[in-house]
């Protein structure tokens, strides 16, 4: 493989990227790499677009279902309970969740109700606790196709947050679980 050099006016040499072999010139990538974990929702074009990011303590997020339907649904507080509701407004604070960390576990705190998302004793989810304790501990695992699966601690195992067959209720599952986008506000 040949190397290209150019000489500066100060007498030094700068090495350029190697020239690709002639037989594989179309396979060589010279351009910048685009991160695969960032996406912009097409319903918010322009400079105010919302970008998916890694759930991280100290930030506020909307936790949206990662599906192709529009509008996408988000985990929302409705009259004290959790539901998946159509979400298309960043100003809807009932869908805002502050990510916090305790003992290495993530927690999602509602700034409106001052309560945490947690799992109940009936394989469902609610926002009842005012403190971030065991039943409000989450782990966000990156899904290979993008988004995150939310895991909870159940005894000595991890279960996943899923969506009930009726489509509006959040449930605990040992199956695939739902995949979520975290939209930072």
N, C-alpha and C positions, 0 to 999 in steps of 0.2 A: 504494500500500500504506500503510495507516495504522500509526502507531506508538503504543504505549501508554506512558504515563509515570505514575510515582507519585511523590509528593512526600514527602520525609522530614521528621521533626520539626525538623531543623536547617535546613530551607528549601531543601535541594538536591533535585535530581530524579534519579531512577534510571530508565534506559530498560529496558524489558522486550523480549523477543523480538518481532519484528514479527508482527502478526496475519496469518494466511494469507489469501490471496484467497478469497472465498466459494466460487468454483467448484472450487477445488483443495484444500479444507481436509483431505480425507482423504489427500492426497499429501504433506503437510508433516510432517517428522520433528522432533518436539520432544524426544525421549528421548535418553539417552546412547548412544553408539555402542559396540557390543560388539566387541572385537578378534576377527578371524577366525583368528588363528594360535594360539589357546589352546583346548585341549580336555582334558576330564577323562575318563579311562577309567572306564567304569561298573563295572568289577570292583573298584574301590577307592573306594567311596563314603565320604563324610564328610570330616572335616578332614585325614585322612592321604592324600587322593587325590593321585595323581601328575599333573603338568601338563606338556604338551608345550611346549618352549621352543626358542629358536634355539641351535644348537650353538656354544658359545663357550669359548675357552681358559680353563682354570682350574676348570672344572666337570666333574663325573662324570655320565655318562649311561648309560642302557640304550638301545641302538640297535635299535628294533623295526621290523619289517615293517609298512607301512601298508596293511593289507588288512582285509577285513571278517570274516575267520574268527576264531574264539575257541578256545583262547587264542591270542593273537598270538605270533609267533615273534620271537626276538631273536638278534643276532649273539653267539655264545657260544663260549668256549674249552672244547673237549672233548678231553682227553688230548693237549694241545699243538696241536690243530688247530682251525680255525674251522668252525662249523656253525650253521645256523639251528635253534634249539630252541624248543619251547613255553616261553613265559615268563609266569609269573604270580606271581613272588615277588621283591620288591625286595631281599631279603636274599641272593639268589643272586649272589655276587660274580664268578662266572665270566662273567657278562653285563655287568659294569661296565667302562666305558671312560672314562679321564680324557682330556679334550680338551686338546691342547697346540697351540702355534703355533710355527712356525719359518719364517723368510723369507716370511711371509705365507700359508703353507700350514698346514692343520690336520693333526693327527696324533691317533690314538686309541691310548692306552697302557693295557695291562692292569695293574692294581695287584696282581693275583694272580701273574701269570707274569713281570712286569717286561719285557714285550715289546709291540711295536707291530703294529697291523694294517698289512699291506703287500701288494703284489701280487707274485706269484711270476713265473717266466719261462714259465709254461704257461697263461696267461690265467686264473689263479685267484687266490685270496687266502689268506693265512696270517698267523700271528702269530709270526714268527721273529726279527725284528730287535730288538736291544737299544738301538738309537739311531734317532732320527727323521731319516732321510735321504730322498733322492729317491724311493725305492720305497715310502715310507710317507707321501708327501704326498697330501692330499685337499683337495678343494674341495667345499663343500656348497652346492648350488644349490636355491633354493626352487622347489617344484613349484606350478603354478597352482592345483591342487586341494588344497593342503596337504601338509605333509611336505617332505622334501628328497631330492634325487638326489645320490649321492656320486660325484664325478668324480676320476679319477686322471690323472696326467701319464704319457703313453706317447709317448716321443720328442717330437715337436712337436705332438701332438694331445692331446685329453682323451678318455678312455674312461669308461664308467659301470660302477658295481658293479651286477651283476644276480644273479638266482637261477637256478641250473641247472634244467633240466626235471625232474630228480628231486626238486627242491624243497628239498634240504638243503645244497647246496654253493653257495658264493659264486663268481661268475665275472665276468670282464671282458667287456663288450659295447659295441658301437657302436650298438646298438638303443636301445630306450626306457630300459632300466635299471630297477632296483627303486626304489620310493619308501619312505623311512624316516622314522619318528618318533623324535625324540630326547627321551627322558624323563629329566628332571633328577632326580638323587637327592639 
